[in-house]
């Protein structure tokens, strides 16, 4: 195949009277989007199974909360540190090929983990090293997958393509949680890793059925650092983008919720793998509900306000999580967190891609993903804090701080955010 940029597909023009449902159906009818969506769905399910297996595995290697959250922290750090360079790579090279290589790389990581666990030679620090490699691969897969969707459907279908992709992600969260919880309890961590790796192989093969390589915006080549500086300069000159990215940085607190979920399941509620799966599934149902709603009513303006507001709602949900007076209550809060988190994800993925030029999409989106991964700092700290003051108080502190900061941002910065 040629490395020339693929012409943007022509999709039917949107009309004001067209319903969200009809536009979603029309998006599915575009060439190659259906296979891409199905491929991503399989990836999302298997990735969530692998994530759950890793989280459960680490609880068997250490009893310390700080040890559990440190693994998430170091993996998040590898994603955050690699993401800026990954954004430049995504803007330079064929996205389909990057997705294929990234998925096959993760298959190798998952298979290696399974073999080491089976041989009973995997240590805690070995799992940390594996997490770093997996995080580096994920740093490329994230922006490549998101921007390839836009290349396949065209910019005038971005809202519906991204929200439909988010529905697939939500199915993956629910399905992955249900399957992962059952598999870990029924067949063990090793078989769970191998089954999920097989699914990722299938998703990698499916991406090959799409003939489009993905748009590469530049024919000339400059240094990685020059391209990075260009992307940062573009954002610095636009205060609405800067303020919206500042809201995204609150993930430094909100991101701590991920690694604390398994701690609440195992130690606070003593719910076992099935309870852990139920908590993840409730979260997934919330993400699905938000994705379906925003497919029917896609965001079209005021993205800055939406990004800050939805991040604030998620922070409030983390604060509510700390009360944890019953398992049923936690399932409701998980549902709320799923709605708020998915709403933020869609508003950010759609908003940033629509307001920046095509040649900047990979770099700006990698900034968003880098900030989203700042939770690695919170993940490391919240575990140590939980060991010192208790699980619930630690989560409460990590919910109260961003809730307050984002409320102040909306109060004093709403006019600037509204310009995005």
N, C-alpha and C positions, 0 to 999 in steps of 0.2 A: 504494500500500500504506500501511496505517496505521503510525504510529511507535510504537504501543503495544507493550509487551514481549510477545514471543511466548511462549505457554504452553509449559512444559517438556514435551517429548514423553514419553509413558508407554512404558517399555520393560519387557519381561518381567522379573519378579523373578529375581535370581540365587539359586541354591541351592548348598550346599556341595559337592554331588556333581557339579555340572555341570563338564565339562572346559573347559580354557582354549580349546581349539579350537572347541567348541560355542558358547561364549560369543562368540568372535570372529565366527563365522558369524552368530549372532543379532544382533550389532552391525551387520553389513553389511546385514541385512534391515530395519533401522530406516529409516523414511522419510527420504529425502534424503541419507543418509550415503554411499551408493554413488557418486552423482554428485559429492559433495563430495570424496571420496577420489580419484576419477579426475581431477578438476580439480586437486587439489593435486599429484598425481603428475606431470602434465604440467608444472606450475609448477616442481617440484623438478628435473626433468630439464633444462628450459630454463635455469633459474637456474644450475645447475652448469656448463652449457656456457658461459654468459655469464661466469661467474666464471673459468673456465679461460682463455677468450679474453682477458679483461682481464689476467690474470696473465702470459700469454705475450706479449701486446702490450707490456706495460711493459718486458719484457726487451729489446725491440727499440728502445726509446726511451732506455734508460740501461744502462750496464755496471756501475754501482755496486750492491752488495748493499743499501746503505742507501737507494738510490733505489727499488729494488723493494719493500722492506719499508715504506718511508714511505708508499707508496700504500695498502697495506693498513692502515697505522696511521691515516692520515687518514680513510679510509672507516669504520674501526671507531670512531674518535673521533666522527664525525658520528652514528653509530648510538647510541653511549653517551650523548651529550649530549642527543639528541632523545628517547630512550626514555622517560624519566620523564614527559614531557609527552604522548608517544604513548600511554602507559598510561592517562592521564586521558581522552584522546580516545576510546580504545577502550571505556572504561567508559560514555561518554556517548552515543555514536552507533552507528547500525546497523552491525554488523561486516561484513556481506556487502557493503555499499556501500563501506566502507573498503578491503576486499580488492580489489574491482573497480577502484576509482580507483588504488590502489597498483600493481596489475599494469599498468594502462594507462600509468601514469606511467613505469614501468620500460621499457615498450615504447618510449616516446619517448626515453628515455635511450639505449637500445641502438641504435635507429635513427640517432640523432644521432651516436653514436660511429662507426657504420659509414660514414656519409656523410663525416665528417671524415677518417677514415682513407683512404677511397677518393679524396678530393680531395688527399690528402697534405699536409694543413694541421694535423693534430693534433700538438700538442707534449706533452711530458711534463706540464707544468703544466696543460694543457687536460684531460688524462686525470685528473689529480688533482681538478680541479673537477667533472668528471663523476662521479668516485667519491664526492664529498661529497653530490651530489644523490641518487645511488643509495642511499647509506647512510641518508639522511633518509627516503626512501621505505620502505626495509627496516625502519626502526625502528617504523613503523606496521604493516606487513604481518606481522611476527613475532607480536606479541601478538594481533592481530586474527584471524589464521589459527588460532592455538592455542586461543583462547577460543571462537571460533565453532564449533569441533568439539564442545565441551561443550554449547553451546546447542542443537546439532542432535540430539545423542544423549541428553542428560540426564546428571546428575551420577552416577547409579548405573552408568553405562557408561563413565565417564571413563577408567579404566585401559585397557580394551581399545581404545577409540577413539583414545587418544593413541598407544598402541603400534602399532596398525594404521597410523596416520598416519606413524609413524616408519618402518614397513616401506616405505611409499610414498616417504618421504624417502631411504631406503637404495637403493631401486630407482633413484631419481633420481640419486643419487651414482654408482652403478655405471653406469647407462645414460648419464648425462651425461658421465662420464669417458671411456667408450668412444666415444661419439659425438663428444664435443669433441676428443679426441685425433686421431681420424680426420679430422674436418672441418678442423681447423686445418692439418694436414699436407697434406690433399688439395685443399681449395678456398680456403684462406686465411682470415685473420681477418675480413675484411669480410663474406664470404658466411656465415661462422659466426655472426656477430652478427645478420645479417638472418634467418637460418633460426630461430635461437633466439627472436628477437623475434616471429616469426610464431607459434611455439608458445605464447608467453605470451599473445598475443591470443586464441588458442583457449581457454586456461585461464580467461581473463577472461570470455569469452562463456559458458563452461560454468557459471560460478558464478551466472549469471543464471537458470539453470534451477531453482535452489533458491528456493522462494517465501519462505522464512524470512529475515527481515532480520537477525536476531541480537538477543539480549536487550539492552536498554538499562536499566540498573538504577535510574536516577534520572529522575524527571520534573522536579525543580527543578534550577536551574543555579546553581552557585557558581563562584568564581574558580578558575583552574587551580592557582594557588599554594596556595589553601586545601585543595583536594583532594589535592595533593601532600603537604602537611604532615600531613593526616589519614592518608595511607598510611604515611608514615615513622613517625608516632607509633604506629600499630598494630603495626608490626614491632618498634619499640624496646621495647615492653612485653612482648615474647615472646622470651626468651633462646634457645629452640631455633631459632626462625626466624632470629634474628640470627647464631647460630653456623653454621647451614646456609648463609646468605648469605655469611658470611665464607669458607667453603670455596669457594663459587662464585667469589669474587674472585681465587682462584689462577689464573683464566684470564688474569690479567695476564702470567703466564709461559707457561702452556700454549698460549695463543692465538698465540704466536709461531711455532708449527709450521706453520700454514697458508701464510704467505708464504715460509717456508724450503723448502717442498716443491719449488717450481719451481726454486729455486736448486740444490738437490741434484740434481734431474733434469738441469738444463742444464749445470752446472759441475762437480759432484762426479762424476757418472756419465756425463756427456755422452750422455744417453739420448734426447734429442730429444723432440718432441711425443708420439710413441708411448710412450716410456718414462714421460713425465709422466702420460699417460693410464693406463698400467698401475699406477703408484703410487696414483693417485687411485681406480682401480677396486678395488685390493686393500683400500684403506681403506673403500670402499663395501661390499665383501663383508662386512667385519667389522661394519659398522653394521647390515647386513641380518640377519646371524646373531644379533646381540644383540636386534634388534627382534623377530624370530620367537620367540626363546626367551622374551622377556619378554611376548609376547602369550600364549603358552601358560602361563607362570608369572608373571602380573603382580605387581608389588610392591604390597603392601597395608598394610605397617606399617614402622616404623623408618626412615622416609624420610630423616631427618637423617644417620643412619649410612651409608645407601646413597649419599647425595649426596656426603658427604665421602670415603667409600671409593672410589667410582668416579672422582672427580676425582683422588684420589691414584694410582690405577692409570694414569690417562692421563699424569700427570706422570712416573711411572716409565717409561712407554713413550717419552716425549720424551727422557729420559736415555738409554735404550737406543738410540734413533735416532742418537745422536751417534757411536756406534762405526762404523756404516756401512762395514763392511769388504767388503761385496759387494752387488750389486743384489738378489740373491735374499734376502739377509738383510733388506734394507730393505722388501721386499714383505711379509715375515712381520711385521715391526714395524708396518707400515702396517695390516695386518690386526688386530693387537692394539690399536692406537690406535682403529681403527674400532669394535671391540667396547666398549672402555672409554668412548669418547666417547659412543656411543649409549646405553649403560647410564646414564651420568650424565644425558644429555638426557631420557630417559624418566622416571627417578626424580625429576628436578627438575620436569619439566612436570606429571607426575601428582601428586607430593607437594605442591607448593605450591598447586595448584588444589584439592586435596581438603581441605587443613587450613585454608584461609582462606574466609571467607564470600563468596558470589557477588558482592557489590558491591565487593569488594576484589580480585577476580581480576586485572583488567587492570593495576592499579597494582602489585600484588606481582609479577606475572609480568614486568612491564616492569623491575622492579628486578633480577630474575634475568637478563633479557636485557641490561640495562645492564652488570652485572658480567661476563657472558660476553663482552661486547665490550671489556672492559678489556685484552684482548689487544692492542688498538691501541697501548698504551704499550710492551708487550714487543716488538711487531712493529717499531716504530721503533728501539728500542734494540738488538735482536738483529742487525739489519742493519748498524748501525754497529760493533757488537762483532765481527761476522763479517768486516768489512773490516779490522779491527785484529788479530784473533787467529786467524782462520780459521773456516770454516763449522761444522766438527764440534765444536770446543771451545766455540763460542758456544752451540750447541744443547745441549751437555752441561751448561753452567752453568745454562741456562734450564730444564733438567729436574731438576737436583739441588736447586735452591732450593725449589720447591713440593713435591717428594717429601718433603723433610725437614720442612717446615712442616705438611703435612697429616698426616704420621705423628705429630707431636707433638700436633696437634689431636685425633686419634683416641685417643691415649694418655691425655690429660688431660681431654678434654671429651666422652668417649663417653656418659656418663650424661645429660648435657644433650641431646646430639644424639638419644639414644634416645627422648626425650619427644615428638619431632616425628612 
